[in-house]
């Protein structure tokens, strides 16, 4: 499990940087709103990728691995839905983002619990 979290974390970091570059250079005439949404998605993805890396590198405790998995799931749901929103213009994707935010919050709870034990 720890290896899987590490591999997915590396891929998440790669896609966060690639998405940031695409947002800066590849989006076709984005509105200010689209730029803001895209930047938020890349910022959260990169921040929580770093958090997943930090907790996964602390060992293989179930709480640490769970926190990393929650952060990565949050990235897929939160950032992924915002990328889809900007790319398609379909506001239905925005309905998924809160689930990703919930995963982020649960991940931080798992970090606190792991530190307390």
Secondary structure, DSSP 8 states (H G I E B T S, - for coil): -HHHHHHHHHHHHHHHHHHHHHHHHTSSS--HHHHHHHHHHHHHHHHHHHHHHHHHTT---HHHHHHHHHHHHHIIIIIHHHHHHHHH--GGGHHHHHHHHHHHHHHHHHHHHHHH-
